[in-house]
């Protein structure tokens, strides 16, 4: 993750501006401007870490927003060599220690924790799904069901948890879904147009919901199949049919109603990918806290 990219920079800055971190009334009135402190970020439960790289960037942006001397002082973020994004952490484990001006630490504490909790929550949930299907060749995919503006970070968290990114946006892949089919004149019509007008290297994937739609998609040259809202038994029979009718490998993806309780059954059908919207739209925030103590004077 490029934490200094324009898009990520803008997101982190907006978080600080939204919280008016540079105008922290309580901290500015109660804390000596010269006091330095250590902020220990601690996992309060077992989790998969994601977002550590954002911590120093938050303080660099904070220094740009708050031109007072305390915001410009030196800081460092240190962690154990075994702690990095994608690693499992245990309850009580220190993820990182921030050494900085106490006012800066207090003013940035909440936005740092908000992001770490959110991203680590996604990574932790993704790891649970990935662990359940271990030993199969299926891979867990994320979706575009992300918080507006947060997609790049949320998809990064999925990678930290052992998942795989689906298309990042509408321009990065061709996926013909049921509404395209309904509005575009049917599977044959939309598929033919997509195959004729696509850019070089673009693979055309078609969503199907039953055997009839699958047959039509295969007959008109679909290059990847999304098996939507099918039972594991129907997914298995669809994959067998694809192999029989085409005689070659066509990437398959299952979606719709996938949960921790049933994803193993889908993975054992032989499907290549399983997309799970819950990874990003339903992940619970990880329990992470920050303990701040004054440095010895």
C-alpha positions in Angstrom: 0.0 0.0 0.0 1.3 3.4 -1.0 0.3 5.5 2.0 1.5 8.6 0.3 -0.6 8.3 -2.8 -2.8 11.2 -3.6 -6.0 9.3 -3.0 -5.0 7.9 0.4 -3.4 11.2 1.4 -6.7 12.9 0.8 -8.6 10.4 2.8 -6.3 10.6 5.8 -6.4 14.4 5.7 -10.2 14.4 5.5 -10.3 12.2 8.6 -8.2 14.7 10.5 -10.1 17.7 9.2 -13.4 16.0 10.0 -12.3 15.6 13.6 -10.7 19.1 13.7 -7.6 17.5 15.2 -5.6 20.7 14.8 -8.2 22.6 16.9 -8.5 20.1 19.8 -9.9 22.3 22.5 -9.6 19.9 25.4 -6.0 18.9 24.7 -4.9 22.5 23.9 -6.2 23.7 27.2 -5.0 21.0 29.5 -1.7 19.6 28.1 1.7 21.3 28.3 2.8 22.1 24.7 6.3 20.8 25.4 5.3 17.4 26.9 6.4 14.3 25.1 4.7 11.0 25.4 4.6 7.4 24.2 1.4 6.0 22.7 1.2 2.2 22.8 -1.3 0.7 20.3 -2.6 -2.6 21.8 -4.6 -5.5 20.4 -7.4 -6.3 22.9 -8.4 -9.5 21.1 -6.9 -11.9 18.6 -6.9 -10.2 15.2 -5.1 -9.8 11.9 -3.3 -6.5 11.6 -4.0 -4.0 8.8 -3.2 -0.3 8.5 0.0 0.2 10.4 1.5 2.2 7.6 -1.1 4.9 8.0 0.2 5.9 11.4 3.3 8.0 10.4 1.4 9.4 7.5 -1.3 10.7 9.8 1.3 12.7 11.8 3.0 14.0 8.7 -0.4 15.3 7.5 -1.2 16.6 11.0 2.0 18.7 10.9 0.9 20.2 7.7 -2.5 21.1 9.1 -1.3 22.4 12.5 1.7 24.7 12.0 2.4 25.2 15.8 5.7 24.0 17.1 4.4 20.9 18.9 3.0 19.4 15.7 6.4 19.9 14.0 8.5 18.0 16.5 10.2 14.7 15.8 8.3 11.5 16.1 8.9 7.8 15.5 6.7 4.8 15.2 8.3 1.5 16.3 7.1 -2.0 16.4 8.5 -5.5 16.9 9.9 -7.0 13.7 7.3 -9.7 13.9 4.4 -7.3 13.8 3.4 -6.0 10.4 0.2 -5.9 8.2 -1.2 -9.3 7.6 0.2 -10.8 10.8 -2.0 -12.4 13.5 -1.7 -10.6 16.8 -2.9 -11.9 20.2 -4.8 -10.1 22.9 -2.6 -7.8 24.9 0.1 -7.6 22.2 1.6 -4.2 21.5 1.2 -3.5 17.7 3.3 -0.3 17.7 4.6 2.5 19.9 4.5 6.1 18.9 6.9 8.6 20.4 5.8 12.1 19.8 4.6 15.4 21.3 1.7 14.5 23.8 -0.7 17.0 22.2 -0.1 15.5 18.7 -0.7 12.0 20.1 -3.9 13.0 21.8 -5.3 14.9 18.9 -4.6 12.1 16.4 -5.5 9.2 18.7 -9.1 8.7 17.6 -8.6 8.8 13.8 -5.7 6.4 14.0 -7.7 3.9 16.1 -10.7 4.3 13.9 -8.8 3.3 10.8 -6.8 0.5 12.4 -9.9 -1.0 14.0 -11.8 -0.9 10.7 -9.1 -2.3 8.5 -8.0 -4.9 11.0 -11.6 -5.9 11.4 -11.8 -6.6 7.6 -8.5 -8.4 7.6 -9.6 -10.5 10.6 -12.9 -11.5 9.0 -11.2 -12.3 5.7 -8.7 -14.5 7.4 -11.6 -16.5 9.0 -13.1 -17.1 5.6 -9.7 -18.0 4.0 -9.0 -20.4 6.9 -12.3 -22.3 6.4 -11.5 -23.1 2.8 -7.9 -24.0 3.3 -6.9 -27.1 1.4 -9.2 -26.3 -1.6 -8.1 -24.4 -4.7 -10.9 -21.8 -4.2 -10.0 -18.2 -3.4 -12.0 -15.7 -1.4 -12.9 -12.5 -3.3 -14.0 -9.2 -2.1 -16.6 -7.1 -3.9 -17.4 -3.4 -4.6 -19.6 -3.3 -1.5 -17.3 -0.9 0.2 -17.7 2.4 2.2 -17.6 5.3 -0.3 -14.1 6.6 -0.6 -12.6 3.8 1.4 -12.4 1.1 -1.3 -8.6 1.1 -1.8 -8.0 0.8 1.9 -10.7 -1.8 2.4 -9.5 -4.0 -0.4 -5.9 -3.6 0.9 -7.2 -5.0 4.2 -8.7 -8.0 2.4 -5.3 -8.8 1.0 -3.8 -8.5 4.5 -6.3 -11.2 5.6 -5.4 -13.6 2.8 -8.2 -12.7 0.4 -8.1 -11.8 -3.2 -9.2 -8.5 -4.8 -12.0 -8.6 -7.4 -12.2 -5.6 -9.8 -11.3 -2.3 -8.1 -14.0 -0.3 -10.0 -16.3 -0.4 -13.0 -13.6 0.4 -15.5 -11.3 -2.5 -14.5 -13.3 -5.5 -15.8 -16.3 -6.6 -17.7 -19.0 -8.3 -15.6 -22.4 -8.6 -17.3 -25.0 -8.9 -14.5 -28.7 -9.6 -14.6 -29.7 -6.0 -14.9 -27.4 -5.5 -17.9 -29.0 -8.6 -19.4 -32.5 -7.4 -18.7 -31.9 -3.9 -20.1 -29.7 -4.9 -23.0 -31.9 -7.4 -24.7 -30.8 -10.7 -23.3 -27.7 -12.7 -22.7 -26.9 -13.2 -26.4 -27.3 -9.5 -27.3 -25.2 -8.1 -24.5 -22.5 -10.8 -24.6 -22.1 -10.3 -28.4 -21.7 -6.6 -28.0 -19.2 -6.9 -25.2 -17.1 -9.4 -27.1 -17.0 -7.3 -30.2 -16.3 -4.0 -28.6 -14.1 -4.8 -25.6 -10.5 -3.6 -25.2 -7.6 -6.0 -25.9 -7.0 -8.3 -22.8 -10.4 -7.7 -21.3 -12.2 -11.0 -20.3 -15.9 -11.0 -20.4 -17.7 -12.5 -17.4 -21.4 -13.3 -17.3 -23.6 -13.7 -14.3 -26.0 -16.7 -14.5 -28.7 -17.9 -12.1 -29.8 -21.2 -13.5 -28.9 -23.9 -16.1 -30.8 -22.2 -18.9 -28.8 -19.0 -18.5 -25.6 -20.9 -18.2 -26.2 -22.8 -21.4 -27.0 -19.5 -23.3 -23.9 -17.8 -21.9 -21.6 -20.7 -22.9 -23.2 -20.9 -26.4 -22.4 -17.2 -27.0 -18.8 -17.2 -25.9 -18.7 -16.2 -22.2 -15.1 -16.4 -21.0 -15.9 -16.5 -17.3 -19.0 -17.4 -15.3 -20.5 -16.0 -12.2 -22.8 -18.5 -10.6 -25.1 -16.3 -8.6 -27.3 -17.5 -5.7 -27.0 -21.1 -6.5 -26.8 -24.0 -3.9 -23.5 -25.8 -3.6 -25.1 -28.7 -5.5 -26.1 -26.5 -8.4 -22.6 -24.9 -8.5 -21.0 -28.3 -8.7 -23.3 -29.5 -11.5 -22.7 -26.1 -13.4 -19.0 -26.6 -13.2 -19.2 -30.1 -14.5 -21.4 -28.9 -17.3 -19.0 -26.2 -18.2 -16.1 -28.7 -18.4 -18.2 -31.1 -20.5 -19.6 -28.6 -23.0 -16.4 -26.5 -23.5 -13.7 -29.0 -23.0 -11.5 -26.3 -21.4 -11.1 -24.3 -18.2 -13.3 -21.3 -17.8 -13.0 -19.4 -14.6 -15.9 -19.8 -12.3 -17.1 -17.7 -9.4 -19.8 -18.3 -6.8 -21.7 -15.5 -5.1 -24.8 -14.8 -3.1 -25.6 -15.9 0.4 -22.0 -17.0 1.2 -21.3 -17.2 4.9 -18.7 -18.8 7.2 -21.0 -21.7 7.8 -21.4 -22.7 4.1 -18.3 -21.4 2.3 -16.5 -24.7 2.7 -19.3 -26.5 0.9 -19.0 -24.0 -2.0 -15.2 -24.4 -2.1 -15.5 -28.2 -2.4 -17.5 -27.9 -5.6 -14.4 -27.1 -7.5 -15.3 -23.4 -8.1 -12.3 -21.1 -8.6 -13.5 -18.0 -6.7 -16.0 -17.2 -4.0 -17.0 -13.6 -3.6 -18.2 -12.4 -0.2 -19.6 -8.9 0.2 -19.6 -9.3 4.0 -15.8 -9.0 4.1 -16.1 -5.2 3.6 -19.8 -4.3 4.4 -20.2 -6.4 7.6 -16.8 -6.7 9.2 -16.9 -5.9 12.9 -14.3 -3.3 14.0 -11.3 -5.0 15.8 -10.8 -4.2 19.4 -7.7 -2.0 19.5 -6.8 0.7 22.0 -4.0 3.2 22.6 -2.4 3.8 26.0 -0.5 7.1 26.3 2.1 7.8 29.0 4.4 10.7 29.5 8.0 10.2 28.7 10.4 10.5 31.7 11.4 14.1 32.1 
